[in-house]
Amino acid sequence: MPPGSTRPFTTLKRVRVLVAEDEVRVADAVARGLRREGMAVDVARDGADALYKARFHRPDVLVLDRDLPKLHGDEVCAAVSAELPETRVLMLTGASELHETVDGLRLGADDYMGKPFAFAELVARVRALARRSGPARPAVLRARDLELDPARRTATRAGREIELTAKELAVLEALMEAGGDAVSNSELLRRAWDEHTDPLTNSVRMTVMKLRRKLGDPPVVETVPGAGYRV
């Protein structure tokens, strides 16, 4: 492990969210917003696809519309709760009756929101659920003179704030969470991009290149031949 780095947690991972919503405009707006917050987001348009993608990607948080076609949200919720205990479910519904909220929670939902909703509240709830989906996360990640606050989406080096894009922050977060271990190109794609990203893309290499330039000297992101990158 590089001198001065800290490694209090070794199993941390980037927040991955699955949005299951059949209203295209709502789904796209939520996905875009969560990606701007630095999360990796996949989208499902019906319940059957939602359950398939949940099993395949094992997201930290499932944002689940209750009234989905093909397979009802209640069935998706029950299956995810039974099969994927690490995935937290935030159920969305247009209904506001108390008994429907109770039904959703009884099926295994961890939280509940009625439509329409304030996006800022959705983000706050997703982050709160993500913190419960796995091991505890440090409030601030540190390596040498580099600090990253995942919640505030800010990075500083030697006290100087560094302006980074959402993808640059995502890659830096994944690298710092690894605590000095190498993170492969495919793993960075999995954590920081979504399912539609071409695995042969050079997005990771270009993002790392820009990240290195912004972080300055001495270099903090190292290429590990045949393994990926590490901080």
C-alpha positions in Angstrom: 0.0 0.0 0.0 1.4 3.5 -0.9 2.9 5.5 2.0 0.5 7.7 3.8 -2.6 6.0 2.4 -5.4 4.8 4.6 -7.3 1.5 4.3 -9.9 1.3 7.0 -12.5 -0.4 4.7 -11.6 -2.8 1.9 -15.0 -3.9 0.7 -16.5 -0.6 -0.2 -18.1 -0.1 -3.5 -19.6 2.6 -5.6 -23.3 3.2 -5.3 -25.2 1.4 -8.1 -28.9 2.1 -8.6 -31.5 0.3 -10.6 -34.5 2.5 -11.6 -37.6 0.4 -12.5 -40.1 2.8 -14.0 -42.4 2.4 -17.0 -43.0 6.1 -17.5 -40.1 7.0 -19.9 -39.8 10.6 -19.0 -39.8 9.9 -15.3 -37.3 7.1 -15.6 -34.9 9.1 -17.8 -35.1 12.2 -15.6 -34.4 10.2 -12.4 -31.5 8.3 -14.1 -29.9 11.5 -15.4 -30.2 13.2 -12.1 -28.7 10.2 -10.1 -25.9 10.0 -12.6 -25.1 13.7 -12.0 -24.8 12.8 -8.4 -22.1 10.3 -9.3 -24.0 7.1 -9.1 -24.0 4.3 -11.7 -27.6 3.8 -12.9 -29.4 1.2 -14.9 -33.0 1.4 -16.0 -35.8 -1.2 -16.4 -39.1 -0.4 -18.1 -41.1 -3.3 -16.7 -41.2 -5.6 -13.7 -39.8 -8.7 -15.5 -36.8 -6.7 -16.8 -36.4 -5.1 -13.3 -36.1 -8.5 -11.6 -33.7 -9.8 -14.3 -31.4 -6.7 -14.0 -31.6 -6.7 -10.2 -30.4 -10.3 -10.1 -27.7 -9.6 -12.7 -26.3 -6.3 -11.4 -27.1 -6.7 -7.7 -27.7 -2.9 -7.2 -27.2 -1.2 -3.8 -30.6 0.5 -4.2 -33.7 -0.4 -6.4 -35.9 2.6 -7.1 -39.1 0.6 -7.8 -42.4 1.9 -9.3 -45.2 -0.1 -7.8 -47.4 -0.2 -10.9 -45.1 -1.9 -13.4 -46.3 -3.9 -16.5 -45.5 -7.6 -17.0 -44.6 -8.2 -13.4 -46.1 -6.1 -10.6 -43.8 -4.0 -8.4 -45.1 -5.9 -5.4 -43.8 -9.2 -6.9 -40.5 -7.6 -7.8 -40.1 -6.2 -4.3 -40.9 -9.5 -2.6 -38.4 -11.4 -4.9 -35.6 -8.9 -4.4 -36.1 -8.8 -0.7 -35.9 -12.6 -0.5 -33.0 -13.2 -2.9 -30.9 -10.0 -2.6 -30.8 -9.0 1.1 -28.0 -6.4 0.4 -30.3 -4.5 -2.1 -32.4 -1.8 -0.5 -35.8 -1.0 -2.1 -37.3 2.4 -2.4 -40.8 2.0 -3.7 -42.6 4.7 -5.7 -46.3 5.0 -6.1 -48.9 7.4 -7.3 -51.2 6.2 -4.5 -51.1 7.9 -1.1 -53.4 5.6 0.9 -51.8 4.4 4.2 -52.7 0.8 3.6 -50.7 0.8 0.3 -47.7 2.1 2.1 -48.1 -0.6 4.7 -48.5 -3.3 2.0 -45.2 -2.2 0.3 -43.3 -2.2 3.6 -44.7 -5.6 4.5 -43.4 -7.0 1.2 -39.9 -5.9 2.0 -39.6 -2.3 0.8 -37.1 -0.3 2.9 -38.6 3.1 2.1 -41.6 4.6 0.3 -42.3 7.7 -1.7 -45.4 9.0 -3.3 -45.5 10.7 -6.7 -44.9 13.5 -7.5 -41.8 13.8 -5.4 -39.0 16.3 -4.9 -35.8 15.1 -6.6 -33.6 16.3 -3.8 -35.5 14.2 -1.3 -35.2 11.2 -3.6 -31.4 11.6 -3.8 -31.2 11.9 0.0 -33.2 8.7 0.5 -31.2 6.8 -2.1 -28.0 7.8 -0.4 -29.4 6.9 3.0 -30.4 3.4 1.8 -27.1 2.9 0.0 -25.3 3.4 3.3 -27.3 0.6 4.7 -26.7 -1.8 1.8 -23.2 -2.9 2.8 -20.3 -2.2 5.1 -20.0 1.2 6.8 -18.3 3.8 4.6 -15.9 6.4 5.9 -17.2 10.0 5.7 -14.1 11.1 3.9 -11.7 9.0 1.8 -8.0 9.9 2.2 -4.8 8.9 0.4 -1.6 10.9 1.1 -2.6 14.6 0.7 -5.7 13.8 -1.3 -9.2 13.8 0.2 -12.5 13.0 -1.3 -15.9 13.6 0.3 -18.3 11.2 -1.5 -21.5 12.8 -0.1 -20.6 16.4 -0.9 -18.9 15.3 -4.2 -15.8 17.4 -3.5 -12.1 16.6 -3.8 -9.1 18.4 -2.3 -5.3 18.0 -2.6 -3.1 19.6 0.0 -6.1 21.7 1.0 -6.7 22.9 -2.6 -10.2 22.1 -4.0 -10.1 20.3 -7.3 -13.0 20.8 -9.8 -13.9 17.3 -11.2 -16.6 16.1 -13.4 -19.1 13.5 -12.2 -17.2 10.7 -14.0 -13.8 11.8 -12.7 -15.2 11.9 -9.2 -16.7 8.4 -9.7 -13.4 7.0 -10.9 -11.4 8.6 -8.1 -13.9 7.3 -5.5 -13.6 3.8 -6.8 -9.8 4.0 -6.8 -9.6 5.5 -3.3 -12.0 2.9 -1.9 -9.7 0.2 -3.1 -7.2 1.3 -0.5 -4.1 0.9 -2.7 -5.2 -2.2 -4.6 -5.4 -2.1 -8.4 -8.8 -1.6 -9.9 -9.3 -3.1 -13.4 -10.6 -1.2 -16.4 -13.7 -3.5 -16.4 -14.4 -2.9 -12.7 -14.2 0.9 -13.2 -16.6 0.6 -16.0 -19.0 -1.4 -13.8 -18.8 1.0 -11.0 -18.8 4.4 -12.7 -20.7 3.8 -15.9 -23.9 1.9 -16.7 -24.9 -1.3 -18.6 -25.0 0.5 -22.0 -21.3 1.4 -22.0 -19.3 -0.5 -24.6 -16.7 -2.6 -22.7 -14.2 -1.8 -25.5 -14.5 1.9 -25.0 -11.5 4.0 -24.0 -13.6 6.1 -21.6 -11.8 4.9 -18.5 -8.4 5.6 -20.0 -9.4 9.1 -21.1 -11.1 9.9 -17.7 -8.0 8.7 -15.9 -5.8 10.9 -18.1 -7.9 14.0 -17.3 -8.0 13.1 -13.6 -4.2 12.8 -13.5 -3.8 16.2 -15.1 -6.2 17.9 -12.6 -4.7 16.2 -9.6 -1.3 17.5 -10.5 2.2 16.5 -9.4 3.5 14.3 -7.9 1.3 11.8 -9.8 -1.2 10.1 -7.5 -2.9 7.7 -10.0 -0.6 4.9 -11.0 -1.0 2.5 -13.9 -0.5 -1.2 -13.0 0.3 -3.1 -16.2 -2.2 -5.9 -16.8 -4.2 -5.0 -13.7 -5.6 -1.5 -14.0 -5.0 1.6 -11.9 -4.5 2.4 -8.3 -4.1 5.4 -5.9 
